[in-house]
Amino acid sequence: MRFSSRKNMKNFIKKYGLSISLTLLSIITMIGCWVVASLIAKNDYVIPNVRDTFKDMGALFKDGNFYNGLLNTQLRTLYSVVIAYLLGGALAIVTIIFKPLKAFFVPIVSVIRVVPTMAVLLIILLFTTPSVSPIVVSLLVLVPMVYQQFLTAFAEIDDGVISVLKVFGVSKSDRVFKVYLPLILPSTISNLGTNFSFSIKLIVSAEVLAYTFNGLGGLMRDASVYFAIPRLASLTLFAVIIGILIEVVFNLLSKLLFKWNTTGVKYD
């Protein structure tokens, strides 16, 4: 048993040791650059002190407003991701089943993609509340992304699989729901982590501009107004860490759930 444990440890170190070492080195390098920049600036209102920032991060765990803001921001992020996948996925499925409709959807999606979301936020605030507007802003960016991701995943399905389904006379709807969607599930879950972390960035940015007081963005806005720079930095750091953790979790989940080789999908 001891020999087996040592062997497994050696295999783990051999397989992941370099990646873990380089990741730690990258984190240390970023913190080092932060320390150097802080020493050069010599002004906490320009670049906050690293020690004060981490000290403030510890203080946040004792602040009820932080937990309330974190929860509300995560809920807005969840709402925007779920709605984006429902809308983007539905549009992609309709496009695959009725291919001529692609010519109709593509211009609409392209216009939504290039709309300056932060400028639109000011208009959205006239018709919605600061709590709802960040979700709308996130959707303006996420829906075109999700739509294109689904179309790309469908396009990567092996031509042989499509030919076999056509030979056996499988209907387009059955192809999509019973064959295509299961085949693209690994890439969909992997993209979900990236989209979720990106949505956090969008939601927090919109909360700052909309002054959504019951969110991380609102707490950041308050910190900037009162020149509480370490608090602003610690809140920003929390948002970054949460986004990275979510992306890593979904990537690991995709690898654990889909160890099998998806032979129906083409990989370059």
Backbone as CSV, one residue per row, in Angstrom:
resi,resn,N_x,N_y,N_z,CA_x,CA_y,CA_z,C_x,C_y,C_z
1,MET,0.831,-1.195,0.000,0.000,0.000,0.000,0.876,1.261,0.000
2,ARG,1.944,1.244,0.831,2.839,2.398,0.902,3.560,2.589,-0.424
3,PHE,3.964,1.468,-1.039,4.658,1.539,-2.327,3.745,2.131,-3.391
4,SER,2.472,1.696,-3.351,1.506,2.207,-4.322,1.282,3.702,-4.149
5,SER,1.236,4.156,-2.902,1.039,5.585,-2.633,2.221,6.395,-3.136
6,ARG,3.426,5.892,-2.899,4.622,6.603,-3.375,4.650,6.648,-4.892
7,LYS,4.253,5.542,-5.509,4.242,5.481,-6.968,3.234,6.471,-7.541
8,ASN,2.053,6.535,-6.914,1.031,7.478,-7.373,1.484,8.921,-7.197
9,MET,2.177,9.195,-6.086,2.692,10.537,-5.840,3.734,10.919,-6.889
10,LYS,4.632,9.965,-7.216,5.654,10.228,-8.231,5.017,10.488,-9.589
11,ASN,3.991,9.703,-9.920,3.300,9.895,-11.200,2.603,11.250,-11.244
12,PHE,2.025,11.650,-10.105,1.347,12.946,-10.037,2.344,14.083,-10.223
13,ILE,3.488,13.988,-9.522,4.518,15.028,-9.627,5.078,15.090,-11.039
14,LYS,5.273,13.906,-11.634,5.822,13.846,-12.990,4.863,14.473,-13.994
15,LYS,3.559,14.244,-13.781,2.557,14.709,-14.731,2.202,16.181,-14.545
16,TYR,2.070,16.603,-13.283,1.587,17.965,-13.024,2.609,18.870,-12.332
17,GLY,3.751,18.315,-11.951,4.728,19.093,-11.186,5.167,20.368,-11.874
18,LEU,5.500,20.280,-13.174,5.975,21.446,-13.912,4.874,22.501,-14.030
19,SER,3.658,22.055,-14.326,2.542,23.001,-14.473,2.264,23.729,-13.168
20,ILE,2.263,22.982,-12.051,2.015,23.593,-10.739,3.127,24.581,-10.396
21,SER,4.373,24.190,-10.672,5.521,25.061,-10.374,5.448,26.357,-11.172
22,LEU,5.117,26.246,-12.463,5.036,27.438,-13.306,3.861,28.334,-12.893
23,THR,2.755,27.708,-12.463,1.606,28.495,-11.989,1.966,29.284,-10.739
24,LEU,2.632,28.613,-9.790,3.071,29.293,-8.569,4.061,30.402,-8.890
25,LEU,4.969,30.135,-9.835,5.951,31.141,-10.244,5.254,32.350,-10.861
26,SER,4.208,32.094,-11.640,3.457,33.185,-12.258,2.784,34.053,-11.199
27,ILE,2.181,33.406,-10.186,1.513,34.148,-9.104,2.524,34.978,-8.322
28,ILE,3.661,34.359,-8.004,4.717,35.068,-7.260,5.234,36.257,-8.072
29,THR,5.375,36.056,-9.395,5.864,37.134,-10.272,4.891,38.316,-10.278
30,MET,3.582,38.020,-10.382,2.582,39.096,-10.394,2.579,39.863,-9.072
31,ILE,2.665,39.122,-7.952,2.703,39.792,-6.648,3.983,40.609,-6.518
32,GLY,5.099,40.056,-7.025,6.373,40.779,-6.990,6.311,42.076,-7.776
33,CYS,5.697,42.028,-8.969,5.537,43.245,-9.779,4.674,44.267,-9.052
34,TRP,3.658,43.776,-8.365,2.774,44.652,-7.584,3.576,45.334,-6.473
35,VAL,4.403,44.575,-5.764,5.216,45.124,-4.670,6.176,46.179,-5.204
36,VAL,6.848,45.864,-6.312,7.814,46.804,-6.903,7.115,48.087,-7.355
37,ALA,5.961,47.922,-8.029,5.226,49.093,-8.501,4.763,49.960,-7.336
38,SER,4.353,49.310,-6.245,3.921,50.048,-5.056,5.082,50.822,-4.435
39,LEU,6.242,50.201,-4.394,7.418,50.869,-3.836,7.857,52.050,-4.698
40,ILE,7.725,51.897,-6.013,8.109,52.974,-6.932,7.139,54.143,-6.820
41,ALA,5.837,53.820,-6.786,4.819,54.871,-6.725,4.863,55.631,-5.403
42,LYS,5.093,54.887,-4.303,5.129,55.483,-2.959,3.868,56.299,-2.656
43,ASN,2.753,55.819,-3.194,1.490,56.529,-2.989,0.359,55.503,-3.006
44,ASP,-0.246,55.270,-1.846,-1.304,54.270,-1.738,-2.562,54.653,-2.503
45,TYR,-2.687,55.928,-2.874,-3.842,56.348,-3.647,-3.660,56.049,-5.138
46,VAL,-2.430,55.713,-5.530,-2.137,55.340,-6.914,-2.069,53.824,-7.034
47,ILE,-1.185,53.213,-6.261,-1.072,51.751,-6.213,-1.098,51.339,-4.743
48,PRO,-2.126,50.633,-4.315,-2.260,50.271,-2.899,-1.158,49.333,-2.433
49,ASN,-0.833,49.445,-1.158,0.160,48.584,-0.544,-0.344,47.142,-0.499
50,VAL,0.541,46.194,-0.831,0.148,44.775,-0.873,-0.295,44.289,0.505
51,ARG,0.448,44.654,1.532,0.123,44.208,2.886,-1.232,44.750,3.335
52,ASP,-1.487,46.029,3.063,-2.765,46.624,3.463,-3.931,45.995,2.706
53,THR,-3.690,45.650,1.431,-4.747,45.040,0.622,-5.145,43.673,1.159
54,PHE,-4.148,42.833,1.464,-4.444,41.498,1.985,-5.041,41.586,3.399
55,LYS,-4.610,42.590,4.157,-5.198,42.800,5.479,-6.664,43.168,5.352
56,ASP,-6.975,43.996,4.367,-8.366,44.397,4.132,-9.197,43.227,3.628
57,MET,-8.583,42.329,2.864,-9.294,41.141,2.399,-9.759,40.300,3.591
58,GLY,-8.901,40.192,4.601,-9.280,39.466,5.810,-10.425,40.149,6.532
59,ALA,-10.418,41.485,6.524,-11.482,42.237,7.198,-12.819,42.076,6.491
60,LEU,-12.791,41.824,5.176,-14.031,41.663,4.432,-14.855,40.476,4.918
61,PHE,-14.168,39.441,5.413,-14.876,38.247,5.885,-15.724,38.537,7.132
62,LYS,-15.478,39.672,7.777,-16.250,40.057,8.954,-17.323,41.091,8.626
63,ASP,-17.413,41.434,7.316,-18.338,42.485,6.886,-19.573,41.856,6.228
64,GLY,-20.738,42.052,6.845,-21.974,41.494,6.298,-22.323,42.067,4.936
65,ASN,-21.985,43.328,4.695,-22.270,43.951,3.405,-21.520,43.255,2.271
66,PHE,-20.318,42.749,2.580,-19.528,42.045,1.570,-20.247,40.769,1.131
67,TYR,-20.732,39.995,2.096,-21.428,38.747,1.761,-22.707,39.034,0.981
68,ASN,-23.413,40.093,1.362,-24.628,40.466,0.650,-24.314,40.875,-0.790
69,GLY,-23.271,41.689,-0.951,-22.870,42.124,-2.290,-22.381,40.965,-3.137
70,LEU,-21.594,40.068,-2.528,-21.076,38.903,-3.244,-22.218,38.011,-3.719
71,LEU,-23.181,37.762,-2.836,-24.317,36.909,-3.191,-25.131,37.508,-4.333
72,ASN,-25.426,38.804,-4.245,-26.227,39.454,-5.283,-25.509,39.470,-6.632
73,THR,-24.207,39.719,-6.606,-23.432,39.712,-7.850,-23.416,38.325,-8.470
74,GLN,-23.242,37.294,-7.646,-23.230,35.923,-8.161,-24.597,35.526,-8.711
75,LEU,-25.653,35.978,-8.055,-26.997,35.674,-8.561,-27.238,36.351,-9.912
76,ARG,-26.820,37.604,-10.044,-26.968,38.292,-11.338,-26.159,37.580,-12.416
77,THR,-24.970,37.139,-12.039,-24.134,36.405,-12.991,-24.808,35.107,-13.419
78,LEU,-25.369,34.390,-12.452,-26.052,33.135,-12.748,-27.249,33.372,-13.665
79,TYR,-28.049,34.396,-13.364,-29.209,34.713,-14.195,-28.775,35.008,-15.634
80,SER,-27.743,35.827,-15.783,-27.310,36.225,-17.122,-26.769,35.033,-17.908
81,VAL,-26.025,34.141,-17.253,-25.466,32.973,-17.941,-26.582,32.018,-18.362
82,VAL,-27.515,31.753,-17.459,-28.619,30.838,-17.774,-29.452,31.381,-18.943
83,ILE,-29.820,32.655,-18.870,-30.630,33.256,-19.940,-29.854,33.279,-21.252
84,ALA,-28.548,33.586,-21.186,-27.717,33.633,-22.393,-27.643,32.268,-23.060
85,TYR,-27.518,31.209,-22.264,-27.451,29.861,-22.838,-28.803,29.441,-23.408
86,LEU,-29.872,29.843,-22.760,-31.199,29.510,-23.286,-31.445,30.224,-24.618
87,LEU,-31.119,31.517,-24.674,-31.345,32.289,-25.901,-30.343,31.912,-26.996
88,GLY,-29.047,31.940,-26.646,-28.011,31.627,-27.627,-28.109,30.201,-28.137
89,GLY,-28.343,29.261,-27.211,-28.477,27.864,-27.621,-29.698,27.640,-28.484
90,ALA,-30.819,28.272,-28.120,-32.056,28.117,-28.898,-31.877,28.678,-30.314
91,LEU,-31.246,29.845,-30.418,-31.006,30.437,-31.743,-30.109,29.544,-32.595
92,ALA,-29.084,28.963,-31.958,-28.162,28.086,-32.692,-28.870,26.822,-33.170
93,ILE,-29.697,26.242,-32.313,-30.432,25.023,-32.678,-31.396,25.300,-33.824
94,VAL,-32.123,26.422,-33.728,-33.042,26.792,-34.806,-32.280,26.999,-36.107
95,THR,-31.093,27.606,-36.012,-30.274,27.848,-37.191,-29.819,26.540,-37.821
96,ILE,-29.459,25.559,-36.997,-29.007,24.271,-37.516,-30.160,23.504,-38.170
97,ILE,-31.339,23.559,-37.566,-32.491,22.837,-38.115,-33.011,23.521,-39.379
98,PHE,-33.081,24.865,-39.345,-33.555,25.634,-40.503,-32.421,26.547,-40.968
99,LYS,-31.509,26.010,-41.751,-30.286,26.715,-42.143,-30.516,28.066,-42.825
100,PRO,-31.564,28.234,-43.638,-31.787,29.559,-44.255,-31.948,30.689,-43.240
101,LEU,-32.380,30.347,-42.005,-32.580,31.381,-40.991,-31.257,31.992,-40.516
102,LYS,-30.134,31.331,-40.831,-28.839,31.880,-40.430,-28.625,33.263,-41.035
103,ALA,-29.087,33.437,-42.266,-28.962,34.740,-42.932,-29.773,35.809,-42.216
104,PHE,-30.815,35.394,-41.495,-31.641,36.338,-40.745,-31.020,36.662,-39.392
105,PHE,-30.466,35.623,-38.694,-29.948,35.819,-37.346,-28.574,36.494,-37.323
106,VAL,-27.731,36.189,-38.292,-26.346,36.680,-38.272,-26.263,38.207,-38.210
107,PRO,-27.005,38.975,-39.034,-26.934,40.444,-38.916,-27.375,40.959,-37.548
108,ILE,-28.426,40.332,-36.990,-28.914,40.758,-35.674,-27.856,40.508,-34.610
109,VAL,-27.280,39.310,-34.624,-26.243,38.953,-33.649,-25.018,39.846,-33.828
110,SER,-24.673,40.164,-35.071,-23.510,41.017,-35.337,-23.707,42.422,-34.791
111,VAL,-24.922,42.961,-34.955,-25.218,44.297,-34.423,-25.136,44.302,-32.901
112,ILE,-25.721,43.275,-32.266,-25.679,43.181,-30.800,-24.238,43.073,-30.322
113,ARG,-23.403,42.335,-31.089,-22.012,42.121,-30.686,-21.211,43.413,-30.675
114,VAL,-21.473,44.312,-31.618,-20.653,45.533,-31.736,-21.249,46.723,-30.977
115,VAL,-22.434,46.553,-30.410,-23.038,47.663,-29.646,-22.164,47.973,-28.435
116,PRO,-21.811,49.252,-28.216,-21.015,49.625,-27.031,-21.830,49.450,-25.756
117,THR,-21.613,48.351,-25.073,-22.472,47.965,-23.946,-22.489,48.984,-22.811
118,MET,-21.341,49.572,-22.508,-21.305,50.531,-21.406,-22.104,51.792,-21.734
119,ALA,-22.098,52.179,-23.010,-22.901,53.339,-23.416,-24.386,52.994,-23.380
120,VAL,-24.702,51.767,-23.806,-26.097,51.317,-23.790,-26.618,51.242,-22.359
121,LEU,-25.709,50.980,-21.418,-26.108,50.889,-20.011,-26.819,52.157,-19.556
122,LEU,-26.342,53.305,-20.007,-26.952,54.572,-19.617,-28.397,54.664,-20.110
123,ILE,-28.651,54.087,-21.305,-30.021,54.079,-21.838,-30.863,53.066,-21.085
124,ILE,-30.264,51.903,-20.802,-30.989,50.838,-20.106,-31.454,51.311,-18.733
125,LEU,-30.631,52.137,-18.081,-30.972,52.628,-16.744,-32.245,53.477,-16.741
126,LEU,-32.612,54.026,-17.917,-33.833,54.827,-18.008,-35.079,53.949,-17.914
127,PHE,-34.918,52.660,-18.265,-36.079,51.768,-18.319,-36.034,50.659,-17.265
128,THR,-34.881,50.459,-16.651,-34.758,49.405,-15.636,-34.130,49.992,-14.370
129,THR,-33.879,49.129,-13.408,-33.268,49.548,-12.142,-31.780,49.202,-12.157
130,PRO,-30.993,49.791,-11.260,-29.569,49.446,-11.166,-29.322,47.973,-10.853
131,SER,-30.323,47.280,-10.318,-30.166,45.852,-10.021,-30.348,44.985,-11.255
132,VAL,-31.161,45.461,-12.208,-31.466,44.676,-13.407,-30.537,45.018,-14.570
133,SER,-30.146,46.275,-14.689,-29.354,46.723,-15.842,-28.041,45.953,-16.032
134,PRO,-27.303,45.560,-14.972,-26.087,44.763,-15.203,-26.364,43.434,-15.900
135,ILE,-27.517,42.827,-15.610,-27.876,41.564,-16.265,-28.108,41.788,-17.754
136,VAL,-28.792,42.881,-18.087,-29.060,43.196,-19.493,-27.760,43.448,-20.235
137,VAL,-26.855,44.186,-19.621,-25.558,44.469,-20.236,-24.786,43.174,-20.480
138,SER,-24.793,42.296,-19.500,-24.102,41.012,-19.649,-24.708,40.194,-20.788
139,LEU,-26.018,40.211,-20.911,-26.691,39.449,-21.967,-26.330,39.968,-23.356
140,LEU,-26.160,41.288,-23.482,-25.797,41.861,-24.783,-24.461,41.312,-25.284
141,VAL,-23.591,40.938,-24.365,-22.289,40.398,-24.744,-22.320,38.868,-24.823
142,LEU,-22.978,38.238,-23.856,-22.941,36.779,-23.752,-23.758,36.070,-24.828
143,VAL,-24.939,36.579,-25.159,-25.801,35.879,-26.119,-25.102,35.668,-27.470
144,PRO,-24.489,36.703,-28.080,-23.754,36.457,-29.334,-22.597,35.474,-29.161
145,MET,-21.908,35.531,-28.018,-20.804,34.606,-27.759,-21.293,33.164,-27.701
146,VAL,-22.350,32.936,-26.929,-22.887,31.584,-26.770,-23.429,31.067,-28.101
147,TYR,-24.112,31.918,-28.837,-24.641,31.543,-30.155,-23.518,31.059,-31.067
148,GLN,-22.435,31.827,-31.119,-21.309,31.465,-31.984,-20.598,30.207,-31.481
149,GLN,-20.493,30.045,-30.169,-19.875,28.843,-29.619,-20.653,27.586,-29.986
150,PHE,-21.968,27.659,-29.921,-22.798,26.508,-30.308,-22.643,26.204,-31.796
151,LEU,-22.655,27.247,-32.628,-22.512,27.030,-34.066,-21.153,26.409,-34.389
152,THR,-20.106,26.887,-33.726,-18.768,26.338,-33.944,-18.697,24.878,-33.519
153,ALA,-19.296,24.559,-32.368,-19.292,23.178,-31.884,-20.067,22.260,-32.836
154,PHE,-21.199,22.726,-33.344,-21.964,21.932,-34.309,-21.158,21.705,-35.589
155,ALA,-20.425,22.736,-36.014,-19.646,22.632,-37.254,-18.496,21.638,-37.127
156,GLU,-18.051,21.364,-35.888,-16.929,20.450,-35.679,-17.349,18.981,-35.603
157,ILE,-18.644,18.725,-35.676,-19.116,17.335,-35.665,-18.653,16.650,-36.939
158,ASP,-18.153,15.436,-36.796,-17.570,14.707,-37.918,-18.583,14.519,-39.049
159,ASP,-18.098,14.734,-40.278,-18.969,14.589,-41.448,-19.500,13.168,-41.588
160,GLY,-18.715,12.195,-41.114,-19.150,10.802,-41.202,-20.397,10.545,-40.384
161,VAL,-20.454,11.140,-39.203,-21.634,10.991,-38.346,-22.857,11.594,-39.031
162,ILE,-22.685,12.762,-39.614,-23.799,13.429,-40.293,-24.281,12.605,-41.477
163,SER,-23.336,12.026,-42.226,-23.693,11.217,-43.396,-24.486,9.980,-43.000
164,VAL,-24.052,9.325,-41.916,-24.746,8.125,-41.442,-26.182,8.465,-41.028
165,LEU,-26.356,9.580,-40.333,-27.686,9.984,-39.893,-28.594,10.281,-41.081
166,LYS,-28.019,10.876,-42.132,-28.808,11.170,-43.328,-29.202,9.890,-44.046
167,VAL,-28.269,8.924,-44.115,-28.537,7.652,-44.779,-29.700,6.919,-44.116
168,PHE,-29.726,6.964,-42.769,-30.784,6.274,-42.025,-32.054,7.124,-41.893
169,GLY,-32.057,8.280,-42.512,-33.255,9.101,-42.542,-33.667,9.698,-41.220
170,VAL,-32.688,9.980,-40.350,-32.992,10.576,-39.044,-33.392,12.034,-39.260
171,SER,-34.477,12.447,-38.645,-34.961,13.817,-38.817,-33.971,14.827,-38.237
172,LYS,-34.052,16.071,-38.723,-33.119,17.102,-38.258,-33.251,17.354,-36.765
173,SER,-34.477,17.362,-36.262,-34.677,17.618,-34.828,-34.079,16.489,-33.990
174,ASP,-34.235,15.228,-34.435,-33.649,14.099,-33.711,-32.125,14.143,-33.776
175,ARG,-31.593,14.556,-34.916,-30.129,14.675,-35.039,-29.593,15.670,-34.007
176,VAL,-30.271,16.797,-33.924,-29.796,17.863,-33.029,-29.902,17.447,-31.572
177,PHE,-31.084,16.996,-31.160,-31.336,16.748,-29.739,-30.810,15.403,-29.243
178,LYS,-30.738,14.406,-30.114,-30.325,13.074,-29.672,-28.882,12.737,-30.015
179,VAL,-28.280,13.460,-30.951,-26.905,13.146,-31.365,-25.974,14.357,-31.214
180,TYR,-26.322,15.479,-31.856,-25.427,16.631,-31.877,-25.176,17.205,-30.483
181,LEU,-26.255,17.443,-29.728,-26.103,18.049,-28.399,-25.265,17.179,-27.454
182,PRO,-25.479,15.849,-27.388,-24.600,15.025,-26.541,-23.133,15.083,-26.979
183,LEU,-22.897,15.184,-28.297,-21.523,15.218,-28.789,-20.799,16.506,-28.414
184,ILE,-21.526,17.618,-28.381,-20.878,18.901,-28.079,-20.921,19.234,-26.584
185,LEU,-21.449,18.334,-25.771,-21.573,18.601,-24.341,-20.226,18.887,-23.660
186,PRO,-19.145,18.135,-23.972,-17.853,18.449,-23.326,-17.378,19.872,-23.565
187,SER,-17.418,20.311,-24.824,-16.968,21.675,-25.119,-17.914,22.712,-24.530
188,THR,-19.205,22.373,-24.451,-20.185,23.303,-23.875,-19.901,23.545,-22.399
189,ILE,-19.617,22.477,-21.655,-19.322,22.609,-20.224,-18.001,23.347,-20.025
190,SER,-17.019,23.066,-20.883,-15.738,23.762,-20.782,-15.914,25.261,-21.032
191,ASN,-16.702,25.611,-22.056,-16.962,27.027,-22.353,-17.783,27.695,-21.262
192,LEU,-18.593,26.907,-20.561,-19.454,27.455,-19.513,-18.629,28.140,-18.430
193,GLY,-17.503,27.529,-18.045,-16.636,28.139,-17.034,-16.075,29.472,-17.497
194,THR,-15.607,29.520,-18.758,-15.068,30.763,-19.314,-16.140,31.837,-19.394
195,ASN,-17.322,31.447,-19.857,-18.421,32.413,-19.978,-18.878,32.924,-18.622
196,PHE,-18.878,32.029,-17.634,-19.303,32.424,-16.287,-18.326,33.445,-15.699
197,SER,-17.019,33.165,-15.815,-16.026,34.094,-15.270,-16.045,35.420,-16.018
198,PHE,-16.272,35.363,-17.329,-16.361,36.594,-18.114,-17.598,37.388,-17.732
199,SER,-18.688,36.672,-17.421,-19.916,37.346,-17.012,-19.733,38.077,-15.687
200,ILE,-18.941,37.501,-14.784,-18.658,38.181,-13.515,-17.999,39.529,-13.785
201,LYS,-17.048,39.528,-14.707,-16.363,40.770,-15.079,-17.356,41.794,-15.625
202,LEU,-18.261,41.354,-16.494,-19.254,42.251,-17.078,-20.221,42.780,-16.026
203,ILE,-20.697,41.879,-15.175,-21.671,42.266,-14.145,-21.068,43.290,-13.184
204,VAL,-19.853,43.018,-12.706,-19.203,43.922,-11.752,-18.955,45.286,-12.395
205,SER,-18.487,45.298,-13.646,-18.251,46.571,-14.346,-19.536,47.368,-14.492
206,ALA,-20.614,46.669,-14.858,-21.906,47.350,-15.007,-22.431,47.837,-13.661
207,GLU,-22.199,47.063,-12.601,-22.629,47.484,-11.263,-21.912,48.760,-10.835
208,VAL,-20.642,48.873,-11.199,-19.884,50.088,-10.851,-20.490,51.298,-11.539
209,LEU,-20.751,51.174,-12.845,-21.288,52.306,-13.606,-22.724,52.630,-13.220
210,ALA,-23.505,51.585,-12.908,-24.915,51.804,-12.558,-25.098,52.131,-11.082
211,TYR,-24.005,52.054,-10.312,-24.028,52.269,-8.868,-25.040,51.324,-8.220
212,THR,-24.895,50.043,-8.526,-25.740,49.007,-7.930,-25.223,48.754,-6.525
213,PHE,-25.846,49.388,-5.537,-25.291,49.389,-4.185,-25.252,48.000,-3.567
214,ASN,-26.176,47.094,-3.944,-26.198,45.763,-3.339,-25.458,44.750,-4.213
215,GLY,-24.221,45.087,-4.550,-23.380,44.217,-5.359,-21.912,44.561,-5.153
216,LEU,-21.017,43.699,-5.644,-19.587,43.979,-5.508,-19.219,45.281,-6.207
217,GLY,-19.841,45.538,-7.359,-19.565,46.778,-8.080,-19.956,48.009,-7.279
218,GLY,-21.085,47.928,-6.572,-21.501,49.046,-5.726,-20.544,49.275,-4.584
219,LEU,-20.041,48.175,-3.996,-19.050,48.306,-2.919,-17.758,48.927,-3.445
220,MET,-17.390,48.569,-4.679,-16.204,49.177,-5.298,-16.419,50.658,-5.535
221,ARG,-17.604,51.014,-5.965,-17.921,52.429,-6.206,-17.834,53.217,-4.908
222,ASP,-18.371,52.672,-3.830,-18.287,53.338,-2.527,-16.833,53.512,-2.098
223,ALA,-16.029,52.458,-2.305,-14.621,52.514,-1.911,-13.876,53.602,-2.687
224,SER,-14.190,53.738,-3.977,-13.512,54.761,-4.783,-13.948,56.168,-4.384
225,VAL,-15.241,56.325,-4.049,-15.754,57.641,-3.645,-15.075,58.119,-2.371
226,TYR,-14.862,57.196,-1.415,-14.246,57.547,-0.135,-12.736,57.310,-0.122
227,PHE,-12.154,57.095,-1.309,-10.704,56.908,-1.464,-10.166,55.782,-0.570
228,ALA,-10.980,54.750,-0.386,-10.532,53.561,0.357,-9.883,52.613,-0.640
229,ILE,-8.669,52.957,-1.071,-8.006,52.235,-2.156,-7.703,50.774,-1.796
230,PRO,-7.198,50.465,-0.576,-7.000,49.054,-0.231,-8.294,48.239,-0.302
231,ARG,-9.427,48.840,0.106,-10.712,48.155,0.019,-11.096,47.917,-1.449
232,LEU,-10.862,48.914,-2.286,-11.144,48.775,-3.712,-10.295,47.663,-4.327
233,ALA,-9.014,47.624,-3.949,-8.114,46.598,-4.476,-8.499,45.209,-3.982
234,SER,-8.881,45.097,-2.718,-9.241,43.785,-2.170,-10.531,43.265,-2.802
235,LEU,-11.500,44.129,-3.037,-12.733,43.720,-3.703,-12.460,43.270,-5.135
236,THR,-11.597,44.004,-5.822,-11.224,43.637,-7.190,-10.523,42.285,-7.202
237,LEU,-9.635,42.081,-6.240,-8.907,40.818,-6.146,-9.854,39.655,-5.883
238,PHE,-10.847,39.872,-5.050,-11.847,38.839,-4.777,-12.602,38.471,-6.052
239,ALA,-13.006,39.469,-6.824,-13.732,39.208,-8.066,-12.879,38.404,-9.044
240,VAL,-11.589,38.731,-9.114,-10.670,38.007,-9.998,-10.514,36.554,-9.549
241,ILE,-10.317,36.361,-8.254,-10.120,35.005,-7.711,-11.359,34.148,-7.946
242,ILE,-12.534,34.713,-7.705,-13.780,33.966,-7.902,-13.931,33.552,-9.367
243,GLY,-13.645,34.476,-10.281,-13.739,34.163,-11.703,-12.788,33.045,-12.115
244,ILE,-11.548,33.106,-11.614,-10.561,32.071,-11.945,-10.970,30.720,-11.380
245,LEU,-11.438,30.710,-10.131,-11.849,29.454,-9.494,-13.006,28.802,-10.249
246,ILE,-13.974,29.594,-10.665,-15.116,29.054,-11.398,-14.661,28.446,-12.723
247,GLU,-13.773,29.140,-13.417,-13.278,28.633,-14.701,-12.503,27.329,-14.517
248,VAL,-11.667,27.267,-13.485,-10.888,26.051,-13.215,-11.810,24.888,-12.859
249,VAL,-12.816,25.151,-12.030,-13.745,24.092,-11.612,-14.476,23.498,-12.809
250,PHE,-14.969,24.342,-13.711,-15.696,23.836,-14.874,-14.773,23.089,-15.833
251,ASN,-13.527,23.540,-15.969,-12.572,22.824,-16.824,-12.267,21.439,-16.256
252,LEU,-12.073,21.361,-14.935,-11.834,20.072,-14.291,-13.059,19.172,-14.404
253,LEU,-14.235,19.765,-14.237,-15.478,18.999,-14.337,-15.629,18.402,-15.730
254,SER,-15.280,19.194,-16.746,-15.370,18.707,-18.117,-14.422,17.533,-18.346
255,LYS,-13.213,17.623,-17.798,-12.230,16.547,-17.974,-12.633,15.282,-17.222
256,LEU,-13.195,15.451,-16.021,-13.585,14.293,-15.216,-14.800,13.575,-15.800
257,LEU,-15.762,14.357,-16.303,-16.990,13.763,-16.818,-16.826,13.156,-18.204
258,PHE,-15.878,13.690,-18.975,-15.752,13.251,-20.366,-14.326,12.788,-20.664
259,LYS,-13.888,11.751,-19.966,-12.576,11.175,-20.216,-12.565,10.389,-21.524
260,TRP,-13.758,9.925,-21.927,-13.845,9.154,-23.166,-13.578,10.051,-24.369
261,ASN,-13.183,9.457,-25.449,-12.840,10.196,-26.647,-14.090,10.424,-27.499
262,THR,-14.453,11.674,-27.710,-15.638,11.983,-28.513,-15.288,11.849,-29.995
263,THR,-15.374,10.617,-30.481,-14.975,10.340,-31.860,-15.886,11.009,-32.886
264,GLY,-17.060,11.455,-32.433,-17.970,12.113,-33.371,-17.653,13.566,-33.580
265,VAL,-16.635,14.071,-32.897,-16.265,15.478,-33.026,-14.850,15.562,-33.571
266,LYS,-14.647,16.426,-34.534,-13.332,16.565,-35.134,-12.459,17.474,-34.289
267,TYR,-11.229,17.042,-34.023,-10.267,17.870,-33.293,-9.026,18.045,-34.133
268,ASP,-8.584,19.284,-34.296,-7.374,19.556,-35.079,-6.132,19.339,-34.251
